[in-house]
């Protein structure tokens, strides 16, 4: 059985018009949802995931140089 949809791609199934948000609106929503926290989470240090895809919880930023290391290619 083959079913085809009638109507244009800018309407919902009930015939109402689809209004897509602009890029600026999406950016503002993302900033409000994910950028509202001014501090890091308080967690014990732990690595989640594998070598290629991982997340670090509870990490701290290292300085560019230290007693036993030096950052390269900054």
Order of alpha helices (4+ residues) and beta strands (2+ residues): alpha-beta-beta
